[in-house]
Amino acid sequence: MEPRFFNRELSWIEFNARVLHQGLRKELPLMERLQFLSIVTSNFDEFFQVRVASVKRMMAESPDAVDISGLTPEMVLHQISARAHQVIRAQHDCLKNDILPALAAKNLVYVKPDDFSDQQNDYAQNLFRNEIFPLLTPLRTDTEIFPNINNLALYAAFLLKPISGIRNANQELKGGEESPRISLVQIPSCIPQVVWLPSEKGKKQFALTEEIITQYGTQLFPGFAVDETMILKVARDADFAVDEESGRNFIHEMEKILVQRKSSFAVRMTCNSTSQTIMKFLMEKLELKDEDVYLVEDLIDPSVLMELRNTDEGAKMSFPEWKHFYPADLPQDEPYWDILKQHDVLLHVPYESYDPVIKFISDAADDKDVLAIKMTLYRTGRDSPIISALERAARNGKQVIVLVELKARFDEERNIAWANELENAGVTVIYGLVNLKVHAKILMVMRRESDTIRRYAHLATGNYNPKTARLYSDLSLFTSNYEIVNDATQFFNLVTGYSTLQNMKQLGMAPVTLKTRLLAMIQREIDRSDPEHPGLIMAKMNSLTHQEVIEALYKASQAGVKVMLNIRGICMLVPGVKDLSENIKVVSIVDRYLEHSRIFYFQNSGSPELYLSSADWMSRNLDRRIELMFPVLDRNAFKEVQGILSTYFEDNTNAQYLSENGIWQPVERKKDEKEMRAQEILYKKYRRRAESSAKTPKIDFEVRRKN
């Protein structure tokens, strides 16, 4: 019997394998390939901290539980380990045997300490003694309480042996002479991890700080010789849930979670293979099994090499620069109020600049007629101009309400700091909702105009984060549409105060109406589909895991509805199965920008509807988060989004398709078929638009006035 659902965790690993696939492509620039290899590592770090930790906990609590893919926790862990080891082996094989030799051919040469020239050896010793040694703290491991290995921190481990004839007060070892003398030294993260060495003419040679520490680390242990060394990193459980009923103590409880994350149970260890003794010792202390240990050669984390991009050679081995164009529909020097009274404006980052969002908030902060600003903040980044504008608005006497979601995983500490800073500036801060994570992206401005108060809204698929807006592909909408801003007002009343949900005419809100509306629109497509005029559903999202939605899509396929899905990450739906999902096609695109927008299209028997959303079709989004789905009603914006969505299904360069056996395969370009790369097509479209706008002469009308 064919499975009706793929396992969520195994599907995610296949997403990371698609990221690795980009790193393996020899036709891509070297620094971009290295970037993809680095993303593989950071993705796995988060995956093990959160998802694998969760499965391990489930195995301890409910070992016989079976998920909808038919697997027990133990089966999932075994399959995770097997596939993750495959991906990581391929990643490091590419790094060692392809990327590093190719960099050397471009005169960026990685040198191990054993291969240092005399001059390089002298330089590295002096560097170690003067700049690294003072920062190091060796920790002995034979103490009553085993020293804590911080989550994701890099460590050098040393296996020591007393030098004969030298008496040292620390030579006596607890546990007897049979126990190994092992010391741990955390690699300082406050210094560069790439060390540039004196080099031959025409070459730039470099080593790694971690290897310099292991090479000269004997200086840390007078009276001892170093027998073996090992570099390691431990990922710990980060799947903590704060007590939602803690009330006023919520921030304190959240801060406790951040502390616990540093020393929770170990999930995996990544290390090089230079010492079996040290590895076995740490596995015992950390209670890790063989399948939890990932052996790599040389570099534990390829991302340290991204510093090479800053060299002249590295800059030449990157993608050509793509500019972020200012949208032609919006004035750069004037507020947007008059434009938005006439029509909605769509913004597509990073092809278009994120500056209009910052300007929209900044103009509102300084406009004497603006009375209030309300918005949600999920992940906003460091040094945010948005935070500065909100603080300025509050100081200018405007009512500023900001819902800061503290439970944004791995950004909790930053969000707590932002919340405190905003409150100090006079902003009213709402700290999320009990038991629901607020993931909606919405901003509303109230402005007095003539004898009325006019409302303007900005709704987005991505976070209010100017930095990620340069790397993530997202869509957003500026609007003053009455029904949308009226719904937005209801939304804020609901999430900041006491209010029952009124009937929203345009916005769908999770966990209340969004899923119901999606299922109803899928059913409507089924009801209005016939063999002569089959229905059509097109959707783009990050992940698809919701069982009810998947079942509804199966039902649509069985009714003859054509279902086209573009899913970046996890897909638990099984496509192409006869009499179940043969009308469903699933593709995925991994390219220079992270695909992050959510677009939903329903043909609706010739009266098509198009929606953007902050929500993926996942249980957490539709059932356990505050999310928004908003329609594209403006005719020009509708045409624009429809074209964007179609472009993603035309890609034959970076797209892969999902087969019914769970294997992703690159989409093959047919003979004589034109090369289609979705992101490049979109970039060129916005470039042409910007060039056309620049050529259009600006017409100024001089008004004659009486002196």
GULUM-868491 format. One record per residue (C-alpha): residue in three letters; x, y, z. Coordinates in steps of 0.1 Angstrom, whole numbers, padded with zeros to 4 digits, always signed. Example, Ala and Ser with C-alpha at 12.3 -4.5 7.8 and 13.67 -1.06 7.14 Angstrom:
<sites>
ala+0123-0045+0078
ser+0137-0011+0071
</sites>
This chain:
<sites>
met+0000+0000+0000
glu+0014+0034-0010
pro+0019+0059+0019
arg-0005+0087+0020
phe+0019+0110+0038
phe+0056+0115+0039
asn+0073+0119+0073
arg+0078+0155+0082
glu+0114+0152+0095
leu+0126+0132+0066
ser+0109+0156+0041
trp+0128+0184+0058
ile+0161+0166+0053
glu+0153+0164+0016
phe+0149+0201+0016
asn+0184+0205+0030
ala+0196+0180+0004
arg+0182+0204-0023
val+0202+0232-0007
leu+0233+0209-0009
his+0225+0202-0045
gln+0231+0239-0053
gly+0265+0237-0035
leu+0275+0207-0057
arg+0268+0225-0090
lys+0301+0232-0105
glu+0287+0259-0129
leu+0278+0282-0100
pro+0304+0307-0086
leu+0326+0292-0059
met+0317+0316-0031
glu+0280+0309-0038
arg+0286+0272-0036
leu+0304+0277-0003
gln+0275+0297+0009
phe+0251+0269+0001
leu+0273+0244+0020
ser+0273+0268+0050
ile+0235+0270+0049
val+0234+0232+0050
thr+0253+0233+0083
ser+0232+0261+0099
asn+0200+0244+0088
phe+0211+0211+0104
asp+0221+0229+0136
glu+0185+0242+0140
phe+0170+0210+0129
phe+0187+0189+0155
gln+0181+0214+0183
val+0144+0215+0176
arg+0130+0187+0156
val+0154+0158+0165
ala+0152+0169+0201
ser+0115+0167+0199
val+0115+0132+0184
lys+0140+0120+0211
arg+0117+0133+0238
met+0087+0116+0221
met+0107+0083+0220
ala+0112+0086+0258
glu+0076+0095+0265
ser+0056+0075+0239
pro+0079+0050+0222
asp+0051+0031+0205
ala+0034+0061+0191
val+0030+0060+0153
asp+0028+0092+0132
ile+0006+0097+0101
ser+0035+0084+0079
gly+0034+0051+0099
leu+0067+0055+0117
thr+0075+0053+0154
pro+0099+0078+0170
glu+0127+0052+0170
met+0122+0045+0133
val+0122+0082+0125
leu+0155+0087+0145
his+0172+0058+0126
gln+0161+0072+0093
ile+0171+0107+0102
ser+0206+0096+0112
ala+0211+0075+0080
arg+0200+0103+0056
ala+0216+0131+0075
his+0249+0113+0076
gln+0246+0108+0038
val+0240+0145+0032
ile+0268+0156+0056
arg+0293+0132+0040
ala+0285+0146+0006
gln+0287+0182+0019
his+0322+0177+0034
asp+0334+0156+0004
cys+0325+0185-0018
leu+0343+0210+0005
lys+0375+0190+0008
asn+0378+0176-0027
asp+0362+0203-0048
ile+0357+0237-0031
leu+0391+0240-0013
pro+0412+0229-0043
ala+0392+0252-0066
leu+0398+0281-0041
ala+0435+0272-0041
ala+0435+0274-0079
lys+0422+0310-0075
asn+0451+0317-0051
leu+0431+0314-0019
val+0450+0286-0002
tyr+0440+0267+0030
val+0471+0256+0049
lys+0471+0232+0078
pro+0496+0238+0107
asp+0516+0207+0097
asp+0523+0223+0063
phe+0533+0257+0077
ser+0565+0272+0064
asp+0591+0283+0090
gln+0579+0319+0086
gln+0542+0309+0089
asn+0550+0288+0120
asp+0568+0317+0137
tyr+0539+0340+0128
ala+0512+0316+0141
gln+0531+0310+0173
asn+0534+0347+0180
leu+0497+0352+0172
phe+0487+0323+0195
arg+0509+0335+0224
asn+0500+0372+0222
glu+0464+0373+0210
ile+0448+0339+0215
phe+0464+0323+0246
pro+0451+0351+0270
leu+0415+0344+0259
leu+0416+0306+0265
thr+0403+0288+0296
pro+0412+0250+0298
leu+0386+0230+0317
arg+0395+0196+0332
thr+0369+0169+0329
asp+0376+0147+0359
thr+0357+0171+0382
glu+0327+0159+0402
ile+0304+0178+0379
phe+0313+0175+0342
pro+0320+0209+0327
asn+0292+0223+0306
ile+0297+0223+0268
asn+0278+0252+0255
asn+0252+0247+0228
leu+0268+0251+0193
ala+0300+0265+0207
leu+0332+0253+0191
tyr+0357+0234+0214
ala+0392+0220+0212
ala+0397+0189+0233
phe+0431+0177+0244
leu+0442+0142+0256
leu+0471+0148+0280
lys+0499+0127+0294
pro+0522+0138+0323
ile+0558+0144+0312
ser+0580+0120+0330
gly+0601+0135+0358
ile+0579+0166+0362
arg+0557+0168+0393
asn+0525+0187+0390
ala+0498+0194+0416
asn+0472+0186+0389
gln+0486+0153+0378
glu+0465+0132+0402
leu+0434+0122+0384
lys+0400+0115+0400
gly+0388+0081+0389
gly+0422+0065+0388
glu+0450+0062+0363
glu+0427+0043+0339
ser+0407+0074+0332
pro+0419+0096+0303
arg+0432+0131+0311
ile+0411+0153+0288
ser+0407+0190+0288
leu+0382+0212+0269
val+0390+0246+0256
gln+0362+0268+0241
ile+0373+0285+0208
pro+0367+0322+0213
ser+0340+0335+0190
cys+0351+0371+0195
ile+0381+0368+0173
pro+0383+0360+0135
gln+0382+0323+0127
val+0403+0327+0096
val+0440+0336+0101
trp+0458+0351+0072
leu+0494+0339+0070
pro+0526+0353+0055
ser+0522+0340+0019
glu+0541+0334-0012
lys+0539+0361-0039
gly+0506+0360-0057
lys+0489+0338-0032
lys+0468+0344-0001
gln+0473+0316+0024
phe+0451+0311+0055
ala+0446+0288+0084
leu+0419+0284+0110
thr+0420+0296+0146
glu+0407+0263+0159
glu+0437+0244+0143
ile+0462+0270+0156
ile+0448+0264+0191
thr+0452+0226+0188
gln+0487+0230+0172
tyr+0501+0252+0200
gly+0477+0242+0228
thr+0505+0225+0247
gln+0513+0259+0261
leu+0481+0256+0281
phe+0492+0226+0300
pro+0527+0230+0315
gly+0540+0196+0327
phe+0519+0177+0303
ala+0523+0165+0267
val+0494+0165+0243
asp+0488+0130+0229
glu+0457+0137+0208
thr+0434+0166+0199
met+0399+0169+0185
ile+0376+0198+0174
leu+0339+0194+0183
lys+0306+0211+0185
val+0275+0199+0204
ala+0239+0207+0195
arg+0215+0206+0225
asp+0178+0205+0229
ala+0162+0239+0222
asp+0126+0227+0219
phe+0115+0244+0251
ala+0080+0258+0257
val+0076+0287+0281
asp+0048+0285+0307
glu+0020+0304+0289
glu+0002+0309+0322
ser+0030+0328+0339
gly+0012+0361+0334
arg+0034+0390+0345
asn+0063+0368+0349
phe+0063+0358+0313
ile+0095+0376+0303
his+0112+0361+0334
glu+0101+0326+0323
met+0113+0333+0288
glu+0147+0344+0301
lys+0149+0311+0321
ile+0143+0292+0289
leu+0172+0310+0272
val+0195+0299+0300
gln+0183+0263+0299
arg+0189+0261+0262
lys+0226+0265+0268
ser+0229+0233+0289
ser+0200+0211+0280
phe+0205+0175+0269
ala+0229+0168+0240
val+0212+0158+0207
arg+0243+0154+0185
met+0280+0159+0183
thr+0299+0170+0152
cys+0337+0164+0154
asn+0367+0155+0134
ser+0381+0120+0135
thr+0415+0128+0150
ser+0409+0111+0184
gln+0388+0080+0190
thr+0397+0082+0228
ile+0383+0117+0232
met+0353+0110+0210
lys+0343+0079+0230
phe+0349+0097+0263
leu+0326+0126+0253
met+0299+0103+0239
glu+0298+0086+0273
lys+0296+0118+0292
leu+0270+0134+0269
glu+0250+0101+0266
leu+0252+0100+0228
lys+0250+0069+0206
asp+0270+0062+0175
glu+0242+0075+0153
asp+0243+0108+0171
val+0279+0115+0162
tyr+0288+0131+0129
leu+0325+0128+0118
val+0339+0153+0094
glu+0373+0161+0081
asp+0389+0194+0088
leu+0363+0222+0090
ile+0334+0216+0114
asp+0316+0246+0101
pro+0321+0257+0065
ser+0306+0292+0072
val+0339+0304+0087
leu+0352+0305+0052
met+0326+0330+0041
glu+0352+0356+0052
leu+0370+0348+0020
arg+0342+0367+0001
asn+0357+0399+0015
thr+0389+0394-0005
asp+0393+0407-0041
glu+0394+0371-0053
gly+0363+0361-0034
ala+0343+0390-0047
lys+0350+0378-0083
met+0337+0343-0074
ser+0302+0355-0063
phe+0269+0360-0082
pro+0268+0393-0102
glu+0252+0420-0081
trp+0214+0423-0083
lys+0202+0458-0074
his+0170+0464-0053
phe+0149+0487-0074
tyr+0127+0514-0060
pro+0091+0506-0071
ala+0079+0529-0099
asp+0044+0532-0084
leu+0057+0550-0053
pro+0073+0584-0050
gln+0107+0585-0034
asp+0103+0621-0020
glu+0067+0623-0011
pro+0044+0604+0013
tyr+0023+0577-0001
trp-0011+0588+0012
asp-0024+0602-0021
ile-0012+0573-0041
leu-0028+0547-0018
lys-0062+0566-0019
gln-0062+0558-0057
his-0050+0522-0058
asp-0031+0494-0039
val+0006+0490-0044
leu+0024+0457-0044
leu+0060+0453-0032
his+0081+0424-0042
val+0114+0421-0022
pro+0143+0417-0027
tyr+0139+0426-0064
glu+0123+0458-0052
ser+0138+0478-0024
tyr+0124+0474+0012
asp+0129+0512+0016
pro+0092+0519+0010
val+0082+0500+0041
ile+0107+0519+0062
lys+0096+0552+0046
phe+0059+0544+0052
ile+0065+0540+0089
ser+0090+0569+0091
asp+0066+0592+0073
ala+0038+0582+0097
ala+0061+0589+0127
asp+0068+0625+0115
asp+0034+0634+0099
lys+0015+0658+0122
asp-0018+0644+0109
val-0011+0608+0119
leu-0027+0599+0151
ala-0018+0563+0157
ile+0003+0534+0144
lys-0004+0498+0152
met+0018+0468+0141
thr+0030+0433+0148
leu+0067+0425+0152
tyr+0081+0389+0149
arg+0117+0390+0138
thr+0129+0425+0131
gly+0167+0422+0132
arg+0195+0443+0148
asp+0198+0481+0145
ser+0163+0483+0130
pro+0152+0516+0115
ile+0116+0504+0121
ile+0122+0504+0158
ser+0137+0539+0156
ala+0107+0552+0137
leu+0082+0537+0162
glu+0101+0553+0191
arg+0102+0586+0173
ala+0064+0584+0167
ala+0058+0578+0204
arg+0080+0607+0213
asn+0060+0628+0188
gly+0029+0622+0208
lys+0013+0596+0186
gln-0004+0565+0199
val+0019+0536+0191
ile+0008+0500+0197
val+0032+0472+0190
leu+0025+0435+0194
val+0060+0420+0200
glu+0060+0382+0197
leu+0086+0370+0223
lys+0083+0334+0213
ala+0100+0338+0179
arg+0125+0309+0183
phe+0162+0319+0186
asp+0152+0356+0185
glu+0136+0357+0219
glu+0164+0376+0236
arg+0165+0403+0209
asn+0127+0407+0210
ile+0128+0411+0248
ala+0154+0439+0243
trp+0133+0456+0216
ala+0102+0454+0238
asn+0120+0470+0267
glu+0134+0497+0244
leu+0100+0505+0229
glu+0083+0507+0263
asn+0110+0531+0275
ala+0102+0553+0245
gly+0065+0554+0254
val+0052+0527+0230
thr+0024+0505+0243
val+0038+0469+0239
ile+0017+0438+0239
tyr+0036+0407+0247
gly+0018+0382+0224
leu-0011+0360+0233
val-0014+0331+0257
asn-0009+0298+0239
leu-0008+0314+0205
lys+0022+0327+0186
val+0015+0359+0167
his+0030+0353+0132
ala+0008+0378+0112
lys+0026+0406+0095
ile+0005+0438+0095
leu+0009+0475+0100
met-0018+0501+0102
val-0017+0539+0102
met-0046+0562+0113
arg-0044+0597+0098
arg-0068+0626+0101
glu-0078+0639+0067
ser-0103+0668+0063
asp-0132+0658+0086
thr-0125+0621+0088
ile-0099+0596+0100
arg-0084+0576+0071
arg-0067+0543+0076
tyr-0038+0528+0057
ala-0025+0493+0060
his+0005+0473+0050
leu+0002+0434+0050
ala+0031+0411+0042
thr+0042+0375+0038
gly+0075+0382+0055
asn+0088+0398+0087
tyr+0094+0435+0093
asn+0132+0430+0089
pro+0151+0452+0065
lys+0181+0428+0065
thr+0163+0396+0056
ala+0143+0416+0031
arg+0175+0418+0010
leu+0178+0379+0010
tyr+0142+0366+0013
ser+0117+0367-0015
asp+0085+0381-0001
leu+0054+0400-0012
ser+0035+0427+0006
leu+0006+0451-0001
phe+0000+0488+0007
thr-0037+0495+0007
ser-0064+0519+0020
asn-0092+0495+0008
tyr-0121+0502+0032
glu-0130+0466+0038
ile-0094+0455+0044
val-0085+0483+0068
asn-0118+0477+0086
asp-0109+0441+0090
ala-0074+0452+0102
thr-0090+0473+0129
gln-0110+0443+0141
phe-0078+0422+0140
phe-0059+0446+0163
asn-0089+0450+0187
leu-0090+0412+0190
val-0053+0406+0197
thr-0048+0436+0220
gly-0080+0438+0240
tyr-0112+0420+0248
ser-0132+0414+0216
thr-0151+0385+0200
leu-0143+0380+0164
gln-0166+0399+0141
asn-0173+0388+0106
met-0142+0398+0086
lys-0151+0404+0049
gln-0116+0402+0034
leu-0090+0389+0058
gly-0088+0353+0069
met-0074+0349+0104
ala-0059+0317+0120
pro-0067+0299+0141
val-0103+0311+0137
thr-0113+0314+0100
leu-0083+0309+0078
lys-0083+0271+0076
thr-0120+0270+0072
arg-0118+0294+0043
leu-0090+0274+0026
leu-0109+0242+0029
ala-0141+0259+0016
met-0122+0273-0014
ile-0107+0238-0022
gln-0142+0223-0019
arg-0156+0251-0041
glu-0130+0242-0068
ile-0142+0206-0066
asp-0178+0216-0069
arg-0173+0238-0099
ser-0149+0214-0117
asp-0160+0192-0146
pro-0141+0173-0173
glu-0146+0201-0199
his-0137+0228-0174
pro-0114+0213-0147
gly-0107+0233-0117
leu-0072+0247-0109
ile-0055+0254-0076
met-0020+0269-0076
ala-0002+0275-0044
lys+0033+0286-0033
met+0045+0282+0003
asn+0073+0271+0025
ser+0059+0239+0038
leu+0028+0217+0035
thr+0021+0194+0065
his-0016+0199+0075
gln-0035+0166+0073
glu-0069+0181+0067
val-0056+0204+0039
ile-0037+0175+0023
glu-0068+0153+0024
ala-0088+0181+0008
leu-0062+0184-0020
tyr-0063+0146-0025
lys-0101+0149-0028
ala-0097+0177-0053
ser-0073+0156-0074
gln-0097+0128-0074
ala-0124+0152-0087
gly-0102+0162-0116
val-0090+0195-0102
lys-0054+0203-0113
val-0033+0211-0083
met+0001+0228-0088
leu+0022+0233-0057
asn+0055+0251-0053
ile+0069+0242-0019
arg+0103+0253-0007
gly+0107+0230+0023
ile+0086+0202+0039
cys+0060+0184+0018
met+0041+0156+0035
leu+0017+0152+0005
val+0025+0123-0018
pro+0019+0134-0054
gly+0013+0114-0086
val-0004+0084-0070
lys-0031+0069-0092
asp-0066+0074-0079
leu-0053+0096-0051
ser-0031+0124-0063
glu-0024+0119-0100
asn-0035+0155-0107
ile-0011+0170-0082
lys+0023+0183-0092
val+0049+0195-0066
val+0080+0215-0074
ser+0106+0233-0054
ile+0130+0261-0061
val+0163+0268-0043
asp+0183+0297-0057
arg+0202+0328-0046
tyr+0172+0342-0027
leu+0153+0322+0000
glu+0118+0317-0013
his+0095+0329+0015
ser+0063+0342-0001
arg+0029+0324+0003
ile+0006+0328-0027
phe-0027+0310-0031
tyr-0047+0310-0064
phe-0081+0295-0070
gln-0096+0295-0105
asn-0132+0296-0092
ser-0148+0287-0125
gly-0135+0318-0143
ser-0138+0343-0114
pro-0103+0337-0100
glu-0093+0347-0065
leu-0057+0353-0054
tyr-0044+0355-0018
leu-0012+0363+0000
ser-0005+0351+0035
ser+0019+0349+0064
ala+0008+0313+0069
asp+0021+0280+0055
trp-0004+0251+0052
met+0010+0236+0085
ser-0008+0226+0117
arg+0013+0251+0137
asn+0002+0280+0113
leu-0034+0272+0108
asp-0042+0258+0143
arg-0018+0273+0168
arg-0007+0307+0155
ile-0023+0341+0148
glu-0019+0344+0110
leu-0035+0365+0083
met-0044+0357+0047
phe-0053+0387+0026
pro-0068+0390-0009
val-0052+0408-0039
leu-0081+0429-0051
asp-0065+0456-0072
arg-0066+0446-0108
asn-0029+0455-0116
ala-0016+0439-0084
phe-0037+0408-0092
lys-0021+0405-0127
glu+0013+0411-0112
val+0010+0383-0085
gln-0006+0359-0110
gly+0024+0364-0133
ile+0049+0359-0104
leu+0032+0326-0094
ser+0032+0313-0130
thr+0069+0321-0134
tyr+0077+0298-0105
phe+0062+0269-0124
glu+0081+0276-0155
asp+0116+0272-0139
asn+0137+0245-0156
thr+0170+0256-0141
asn+0168+0254-0103
ala+0135+0236-0099
gln+0131+0201-0087
tyr+0100+0180-0087
leu+0088+0155-0061
ser+0080+0120-0072
glu+0056+0096-0055
asn+0085+0077-0039
gly+0097+0108-0020
ile+0127+0114-0042
trp+0133+0149-0056
gln+0146+0152-0091
pro+0159+0182-0111
val+0134+0194-0137
glu+0150+0184-0170
arg+0150+0210-0198
lys+0137+0196-0230
lys+0157+0197-0261
asp+0157+0232-0277
glu+0137+0244-0247
lys+0147+0279-0235
glu+0164+0281-0202
met+0140+0295-0176
arg+0153+0306-0142
ala+0125+0320-0122
gln+0145+0344-0100
glu+0165+0357-0129
ile+0133+0363-0150
leu+0118+0382-0121
tyr+0149+0403-0116
lys+0152+0412-0152
lys+0115+0422-0152
tyr+0120+0447-0124
arg+0152+0460-0139
arg+0134+0467-0172
arg+0106+0484-0152
ala+0131+0506-0134
glu+0150+0515-0166
ser+0117+0524-0183
ser+0107+0545-0154
ala+0140+0563-0154
lys+0136+0572-0191
thr+0101+0585-0186
pro+0104+0623-0185
lys+0090+0639-0153
ile+0064+0665-0161
asp+0061+0694-0136
phe+0032+0719-0139
glu+0039+0754-0128
val+0010+0770-0111
arg+0005+0807-0119
arg-0003+0827-0087
lys-0012+0863-0082
asn+0016+0883-0065
</sites>
